[in-house]
Amino acid sequence: MQQLRFNDPGFQKKVAKVFVRDAEPDDILKSKVSEIIESIKKGKDKAISKFTKSFDDVDIAPSKFRVNESDLSSAVNEVSAQTKKAIKLSQRNVQKFALASRRKNWKMRNDQGVSVGEIYQPYSRVGIYIPGGSAPLVSTVLMTVAIAKAAKVKEIVVCTPPGKNGKICSELLYALQQCGATSIYRVGGVQAIAAMSLGTKVIPKVDKIFGPGNSFVVEAKRQLFGNVSIDLLPGPSEILVLSDSSGRADFIASDLLAQAEHGGDSQVAFVTTSSKLLESVKEQLIIQSKSLSRQKQIREVLKNGTTLVLVSSLNQGIQLANDFAPEHLSLLVNKPKEVIPKLNTSGAIFVGPYSAVAIGDFIAGPSHTLPTGGAGKSFSGLTVDMFQRRTSIVEVSKNSLNKSVESVKAFAEIEGLDAHGESVLLRRTD
């Protein structure tokens, strides 16, 4: 892990390398993803089978992509009562939050008396990507599919990678059924994003794609934007903990390790004004990590993706947090209400010592699908309104049209668009 202190020589340059981030992928990744997409454009379902064999080491014929009713029925019986209870609890919280924040139709009258407003309609068919691999993310089902259901999306298409046995774990299938998925496909990676964006004989083209993934999945979404609408670009997990001297080292280390266990390109950072707390957190990271099961992933992130920073003031820490734009920001300070308005790039903020990020990951209610890699400066996290199309409505009465004529005529003359002007003048009444 890397340790930086504000009084180190070259501190600003060193810290900028970690905290000022560009989400642009490297050229090799771009090229590999582009090649896969082009292959699927040409080969469709057969190409998807080829890449599933290559990347997941599983032989699945196109006719077997879709999970059948028998597998779905079996999954219900294989899931424990405790797991079902946890999934239903999360579903209730997520859907309540989604319903409370769903946009409502509205209208008003403008200065000419024209009735203007907006209506919000759910997309007809959305595609949702659920990561699999070493840790099938059941919670991501709740944070995506359950929200789509709350938005009243009619068709919810889900793609998720198969396990080594060609199957999807029962807990994931149960959650997908419970939350409202209408079709589920054993397809992962770039090939899943390409299939849902372009459409194949087996996997239908969708209107918009949602869900997190690794760097390949995120790049596929970026390249296919335009063929299909995209939610945001949520990649490998990350956290920044910002604390004054009031933070508890064991709590802080546990939150850092909770995100580090995702492994891969995950990034964890701790920023504090207290030298004593920094050293205690470093010690706790070593102690707690020894008893955790995902040793390979944690060791990798502690070695390559962990940064501990001592800052001269809380304001300097706030600036670093805004530069980093973390997916999760844990805030442990004496006066959080004064700090929160200054934090303007975080995906989600967890306030106080008892707000473990894992509660947000699993059951709190807001979606855990959040921007990463610095994208929080431009994107917000997944919300129910992303599943709704916005359509503006304009209704002009005779009287309102007469009041609008002269202004429309002025714009038409300036822009040299006489047909625009004539289309309004023609309707004018005395």
N, C-alpha and C positions, 0 to 999 in steps of 0.2 A: 504494500500500500504506500501511497505517496503522502508525505506530510509537509505542509507549507505554512510558513509564519510570516506575518506582515512585515517583520523587520529583517527578513532574509534578503540578501543581495539579489536583485532581479526578480523580486516577488511579483510585480505586476505582469511581467512577461510570462513567468511560469504559470501563474494562475489563469492568465488569458488562454493558454493552450488547453486548459481543461474546461473552463467555464464559458468562453465565447465560442459557441458551436455553430457549425454549418451543417445542415441536414442533407446536403448534396452527397449522393453516393459516389463511390469511386468508379472509374471507367471500366474496370474489369467486371464489377458487379452489373453495371448497366448492360454491358455486352452479353454476359451470360443470360440475363433475364430476357433481353431482346431476342436472342436465339431461340429460347424456349417458346416465347410467344409466337414467333414466326412459324415454328414447327407445328404448333397447335392450330394456327390459322389454316395451314395446309392439311395436316393429318387428322385434325379434330379428335374424335374419341380414341382412335388407334394411337395417336401420339400421346394422349393422356395416359393410356395404359403403359406405354413405353417408359414415360417419365416416372410413373408410380413404381414400376419395377426398378428403375435406376436409382431413385432417391429414397424410396421407402422399403425397397427389397420385398415387394409384394406383387404377385401376379393377380391382377383383377381384370377380367374381360369387361368391356363397356356395359354389357347386359347385367353385370353384377355391381355396377357403381352404386346404384340406389339401394339403400337399406330397405329390406322387405318387412312386411307386417309381422312375420314370424319372429324376426330378430327383435322388433320393437316390443312385441308381447312378452318375449322371454326376459327382456331387460327389466320390465316392471317387476317381475317376480324375483329377480336376482339382487335388487337393491334393498339395503337394510332400511328398517323403519326410521332409524335415527337420521340416515342420509335423506330420506324422503321428507322428513320433518324440516331439516335444515334448508333443503331446496325450496320448499313451499314458503318458509319464513322469508328467505331472500326474495322470492318472487313477489310476495305481498309488498315488501318494502320498496322494491324497485318499481313496481307498477303504480303504487300510491304516489311515489315521487314523480313518475312520468306523467300521470294524470293531472297532478297539481301544476305541472309546468307546461302542459300542452297548450299550444297557441289556439286562440279562439277567433272565430270569424268576427269582423267588425266593419262598421261603415260610418261615414260622416258626410257633411256637405261643405264644399269649398266656397270660396268667396263669390263665385258666380251661381251658387246654388246647385252645382252638379253633385250628384250622389256618387261618392267614391268609397272604396273599401277593399277588403281582402277576404278571400275564403281559403281555408287550409284543408287539403285533401290528402289522405295517405297515398303513398306510392302503391301501385297495383301489385308489383312483384319486386321484392328485394332479395339480395344475396348476402349471406352472412358467413364469414370465415371464422372457424373456431380452431385455434392452434391445438396440436396434439403432441406427438413425439414422446419425450420422456415424462411429460406431465400434462395429461389431458385436462384442459382448463374448463371444468364444469362451471365454475363461477362466471366465465365469459359468456356462457349461454344465457345466464340470468341477465347479464349486463348488456345484452344485444337483442336476443330473440324476445325476451319478455317485454322489452321496450317497443319493439316492432308490433307486438300483439296489442299493447296498450294504445298504440297509434292507429290500430284497426287496419293494418296492412293485410291484404287478402291472401297473398302467397308469400311464404317465407321459406326461401331456398337456402339450405345449409350445406357447406362443404367442410369436411374435417379429415385429416389424414388417418389412414387405417393403422392399426397396430401391426406387429410382426406376423400375427396370425390372420391378418386381413380383416379383422373385426374392429368395431368401435366399442370402447368400454361401456358396460351397462349403465353406470352412473351418468355418463354423458348422454346416452340415448334416452334415459328416463327424463333428464332435465330438458332435453330438446322437445320431447313429447309434452311434458308438463307446461312448457312455456309457449308452445304453439307453432313449432316448426311444421311446415306442410310437406316438405320433402327433404331427405337427408342423403348426401352422397359421400362415399368413401374416397375422397379425392383431396389432396393437400397441396401446399406450396404454390409456386407460380402457375402450375397447370390448373389449379382450382380457380384462381383469380381470372385467368384467361378464359376458362370455360364459361364462367358466369358473365364475363364481359362480352364475349363474342357469340356465345350460344353454340351448342352442338346438337346432334340428334338426340342424345341422352340427357344432357344438362341444359336447361333453358336459359336463354339470355335474360338478365334482370335489368331493372331500371337504375338500381343503385347498389353499391357494395359497401358493407360494413365489416368491422372487426379487425383485431390486431394480428400481428404476425412477425416473423423474423425479417431480417434485412431484405431477403429475396421477395417476400410477400409484399412488403412496403414498396419496393421498387416496381413490382408488377402493377400495383395500384397506381403508382405515379405514371407509368408508361401507358396504361390503358385508360387514363382519364380522358374523357372525350368520347370514347366508345361507350362509356357508362359513367354515371355520376359516382363520386367517391365521398365517403364520410370525412375522413381525415387520415393522417399517416402515423398510426400508432405502432411503434416498433419495440425493441428490447426494453425491458423494465428498468426504471430508474427512480431514485429518491435523493432529495437533499434535505437534511435536518439542519435547521437554523436555531441556535440556542444561545441564551446568555448563561450566566453562572447557575441559574436555577434548574437546569436540566438534570435528569438522572441518567447516569452513564449506562446502567443496565438496560433501561427502557430504550435509549437511543441506539445502542448496539443491536438490540433485538429487531428494531425496525430496519436498520441497515442490512442485517443478515437476511431478513424476510424477503427483501428484494434481490439480494445477492444470490439467493438460491435458485433464481431463474437461470443464472449462468449466462453463457454466451457473451453478448456485447453489453450486458447490463452495467449501469453506472450507479455508484452510490457515493454520496459526499456528505461530509459533516463540517459545518461552519459554525464557529463559536468565538465568543469574546473571552473565554476562560481557558487559560493554559492548563490548569489543573484538570478541568473537565475533559479537555482534548486527550490528555494522557490516560485518563480513566476509561474513556471510550475505546481508545486503542487497546488497552488491556482487556476490556470486556469483549471486544471483537474476537480476540484470540481465545479467551476462555470459553465463550459460548459456542464458537464455531466448532470446537472439538466434539461436541455431543450431538451435532446435527447430522442427518442422514445423507444429504446431497453434498458430500465432501468435495467431489470433483468440481461441481459448479461453483461452490463457495470459494474454494481455493483459487480458482481461476479469476473470479471477480475481485477477491481481496488482493491478489497480486497485480492485476492489470487495470481494474476498474474502480478502485477505491481511493478517495482523496480526503484527507483531513486538513482543515484550514483554520489557523488562528488569525482572526481579524482584529484591527485596532478599535473598532466600534461596531455597534449594531447596524448603523447606516451603511458601513462598508459591507457587512454581511448581506444586507438587503440588496445592495447593488449586485453582488455576486449571484445571489439567488435569481434576480431578474435577468442577468446575463445567461445563466445556466438554463432557465426556463424548464424546471423539472416537471416530470410527469406527476410525482407526488412531492409535496413539500410539508414536512412536519415542523410545526412552529412551537417552540418551547421557550417562551419569554414571559417576563413579569407583566407586561402590558400589551397583550396581543391585539386588543382593539385599536391601538395606535399604529401597529405594524401592518396589519392586514391590508388597509387601503394602499399601502406602498408596494405591495407585492402584486405585480400586474402581468406575469407571464406563466404562472403555475397552472398545471392541469387541474389539480385539486389541492386544497390546503387542509391539513389536519391540525386542529388547535388543541394544545394542552397535553399533559403527560399521559392521559388515559385514552387519547384518540389514536390508538394503534392503527397503522395504515391497513393492516390485514382486515380490520372491520369494514373499511371502505372497499377492500378487494372483494369481500364475500357478501356482506348483508346490509350495509347501511342504507342503501337506496340509490344514490347517484351512481351513474355508470363508471366502472373502473377502466373503460376504454378511453384513454387519454393521450394527448400529443406527446411525443418523445423526440429526442435528438435535437432539441432546440426549437421544434416546430410550435411550441406553446406561444411563441411570440406572434404567430399568425393564426393558429387554430385553437379552438376550445375543445373540451371533451365531448363525448357522444351524448346527445340529448334527444328527447322524444321529437322535438320539432324537425330534426334531421330526417325523420321518416315521413314528413309532410311536405307536399308541394304547395307553394304559395302562388295564388292566382289573384291578380287585381281585377276589380269590377268597377266599371264606369257606366253610369246611367245619366243621360243628359235630357232635361226637359226642354220644351220650346223656349221658355223664358230664359233658361240657363244658357242655351245656345246663342240667343240674341245678345246676351251679356258677354259672350266669349268671342264673338265674330271679329271685332277690331284687333284684339290681341293676337288671334290666330293669323289674321291677315298680315300683321306686322312681322311675325316670325316667318311666314311663307315668303314674303318679299325679301327679307334679309338672306334667307337660305336659297332663294331662287327656285322654290318648289311651288309653282303656281297651282298645280293640281291639288295640293294640300289645302291651299286657301279656297279654291273653288268648291271643294267638297263640303266646306262649312258655309260659304256664302250661299250656295244652292239651297241650303236648308233654312236660311233666315226667313223669318215671317215678320210682317209689319204689325 
